[in-house]
């Protein structure tokens, strides 16, 4: 079955992306506080930020049986995700996992006709 990638919303998404954005803010601090033309620490932090974003997107998915978050182990899906909001290309899902509670997920999908 095909993986369905998503962006985490809600409390857990806010906490996770806050930590990821700290890396971006460190990059900006290194960049603006330096007097050198080329700043290696800022470049390394920016690359780390981009790697974290790509890792987050590709390790956040669900299939018919598995739900995976980048900061948790794979969990078995107990019920089908329900659509909360469907607007143009955006869909917001609510998914319940017995072990972890519930998550809100944002997916970019084409509308099926």
C-alpha positions in Angstrom: 0.0 0.0 0.0 1.1 3.5 -0.7 2.5 5.8 2.0 0.5 8.9 2.7 2.8 11.7 3.9 1.6 14.5 6.1 2.5 17.5 8.3 1.8 17.2 12.0 -0.7 19.7 13.5 -1.9 20.2 17.0 0.0 20.1 20.3 2.6 17.5 19.2 3.2 19.3 15.9 3.7 22.6 17.6 6.2 21.2 20.1 8.1 19.2 17.4 8.3 22.1 14.9 9.3 24.5 17.7 12.4 22.4 18.3 13.1 22.2 14.5 12.8 26.0 14.2 15.3 26.5 17.0 17.9 25.2 14.6 16.8 27.8 12.0 17.1 30.6 14.6 20.6 29.4 15.6 21.5 29.6 11.9 20.2 33.2 11.7 22.1 34.2 14.9 25.3 32.7 13.6 24.8 34.5 10.3 24.0 38.0 11.7 26.6 37.9 14.5 29.5 37.0 12.3 31.9 39.5 10.7 33.3 37.0 8.2 32.1 36.9 4.5 31.5 33.2 4.5 30.2 31.7 7.8 30.6 28.0 8.2 28.5 27.6 11.4 25.6 29.3 9.7 25.9 27.1 6.7 26.1 23.9 8.8 23.0 24.9 10.8 21.0 25.8 7.6 21.9 22.4 6.1 20.9 20.7 9.4 17.6 22.6 9.3 16.9 21.5 5.7 17.8 17.9 6.5 15.5 17.9 9.5 12.6 19.2 7.4 13.1 16.6 4.7 13.5 13.8 7.3 10.3 15.0 9.0 8.3 14.9 5.9 9.5 11.5 4.6 9.3 9.8 8.1 5.7 11.1 8.7 3.3 8.7 7.0 0.5 6.2 7.4 -0.6 3.2 5.4 -3.6 1.0 6.0 -1.9 -0.7 8.9 1.0 1.5 10.1 1.2 5.1 11.5 4.7 6.6 11.7 6.0 9.8 13.2 9.6 11.0 12.9 10.0 11.0 16.7 8.1 7.7 17.5 8.3 4.1 16.6 5.8 2.7 14.1 2.3 2.1 15.6 -0.5 -0.1 14.4 -3.5 1.8 13.1 -6.7 0.9 15.0 -9.2 2.9 13.0 -9.3 4.8 9.7 -8.4 8.5 9.8 -11.3 10.8 9.5 -11.4 14.0 7.4 -12.1 17.1 9.5 -11.6 19.7 6.8 -11.4 19.4 3.0 -10.6 22.6 1.1 -9.2 22.6 -2.4 -5.8 20.8 -2.2 -5.7 20.7 1.6 -7.2 18.0 3.8 -7.0 17.9 7.6 -7.3 14.4 9.2 -7.9 13.3 12.7 -6.3 10.0 13.6 -6.7 8.1 16.9 -3.9 5.8 18.1 -4.6 3.7 21.2 -1.1 4.1 22.6 -0.5 7.8 22.0 -4.0 9.5 21.8 -5.0 11.5 18.8 -3.2 13.6 16.2 -4.2 16.1 13.6 -2.6 15.8 10.2 -2.4 18.1 7.2 -2.1 16.5 3.7 -1.8 18.1 0.3 -4.0 15.9 -2.1 -5.6 16.2 -5.5 -9.3 16.0 -5.5 -10.7 12.8 -6.9 -13.4 13.2 -9.4 
